[in-house]
């Protein structure tokens, strides 16, 4: 599936003049939020039966409807079908070629690099969630891997007892009691109203968006973001192939798996109340 978290930060070419830099920055922000705003606009017309599913009257069907939390299922299924077509004819072949051409140890190192580049956002969300121990571990992990780990190519921090953990703004909002809202399937994959807003927040938390332009950084960002999407897809080739082959309803299976995973992640972060100082403090 399309992750979106890397592919969203594509930037226009940097210019020397300040006015042109400001114009590029504005275009970048519009590009980042375009997908989410488009989805919000479509949902604003939710009175249309092609977008919003009718509420069942049968008690059993109503219970199933509420459990799915997917009132916009007709629209979501259309977006899912479009995404899967794009994946079939474009993203999946690129991911398979990447797996064929690049040995597993090299792919692991490149995956470590992508993950390390995204970890500042995890740190800020740990702080926002009020989890200082998690934030401290992530800060040390990032510093170690960016230096001793050669920019993240080698996960030295994991060897030192600081494994990676996930967090994002959607989970931070969940930690503060913000409900998920209806399920959505956006071009970057399964989401919800809360997670869609969190996705936009995460873009603002990434320090790489504020690095001065020039010295090849624009080309690097294009390559980094596009590579991140392909690499993420390559990590799930077998799972998605099996899902499409075996699941009676791949859309419903992905929806259920996503919702269960997000609930489990939110619960794990909420219950992580470690008060002891991290090992590195000693």
Rosetta blueprint (number, residue, H / E / L):
1 X L
2 X L
3 X L
4 X L
5 X L
6 X L
7 X L
8 X L
9 X L
10 X L
11 X L
12 X L
13 X L
14 X L
15 X L
16 X L
17 X L
18 X H
19 X H
20 X H
21 X H
22 X H
23 X H
24 X H
25 X H
26 X H
27 X H
28 X H
29 X H
30 X H
31 X H
32 X H
33 X H
34 X H
35 X H
36 X H
37 X H
38 X H
39 X H
40 X H
41 X H
42 X H
43 X H
44 X H
45 X L
46 X L
47 X L
48 X L
49 X L
50 X L
51 X L
52 X L
53 X L
54 X L
55 X L
56 X L
57 X L
58 X L
59 X H
60 X H
61 X H
62 X H
63 X H
64 X H
65 X H
66 X H
67 X H
68 X H
69 X L
70 X L
71 X L
72 X L
73 X H
74 X H
75 X H
76 X H
77 X H
78 X H
79 X H
80 X H
81 X H
82 X H
83 X H
84 X H
85 X H
86 X H
87 X H
88 X H
89 X H
90 X H
91 X H
92 X H
93 X H
94 X H
95 X H
96 X H
97 X H
98 X H
99 X H
100 X H
101 X H
102 X L
103 X L
104 X H
105 X H
106 X H
107 X H
108 X H
109 X H
110 X H
111 X H
112 X H
113 X H
114 X H
115 X H
116 X H
117 X H
118 X H
119 X H
120 X H
121 X H
122 X H
123 X H
124 X H
125 X H
126 X H
127 X H
128 X H
129 X L
130 X L
131 X L
132 X H
133 X H
134 X H
135 X H
136 X H
137 X H
138 X H
139 X H
140 X H
141 X H
142 X H
143 X H
144 X H
145 X H
146 X H
147 X H
148 X L
149 X L
150 X L
151 X L
152 X L
153 X L
154 X L
155 X L
156 X H
157 X H
158 X H
159 X H
160 X L
161 X L
162 X L
163 X L
164 X L
165 X L
166 X L
167 X L
168 X L
169 X H
170 X H
171 X H
172 X H
173 X H
174 X H
175 X H
176 X L
177 X L
178 X L
179 X L
180 X L
181 X L
182 X L
183 X E
184 X E
185 X E
186 X E
187 X L
188 X L
189 X E
190 X E
191 X E
192 X E
193 X H
194 X H
195 X H
196 X H
197 X H
198 X H
199 X H
200 X H
201 X H
202 X H
203 X H
204 X H
205 X H
206 X L
207 X H
208 X H
209 X H
210 X H
211 X L
212 X L
213 X L
214 X L
215 X L
216 X L
217 X H
218 X H
219 X H
220 X H
221 X H
222 X H
223 X H
224 X H
225 X H
226 X H
227 X H
228 X H
229 X H
230 X H
231 X H
232 X H
233 X H
234 X H
235 X L
236 X L
237 X H
238 X H
239 X H
240 X H
241 X H
242 X H
243 X H
244 X H
245 X H
246 X H
247 X L
248 X L
249 X L
250 X H
251 X H
252 X H
253 X H
254 X H
255 X H
256 X H
257 X H
258 X H
259 X H
260 X H
261 X H
262 X H
263 X H
264 X H
265 X H
266 X H
267 X H
268 X H
269 X H
270 X H
271 X L
272 X L
273 X L
274 X L
275 X L
276 X L
277 X L
278 X L
279 X H
280 X H
281 X H
282 X L
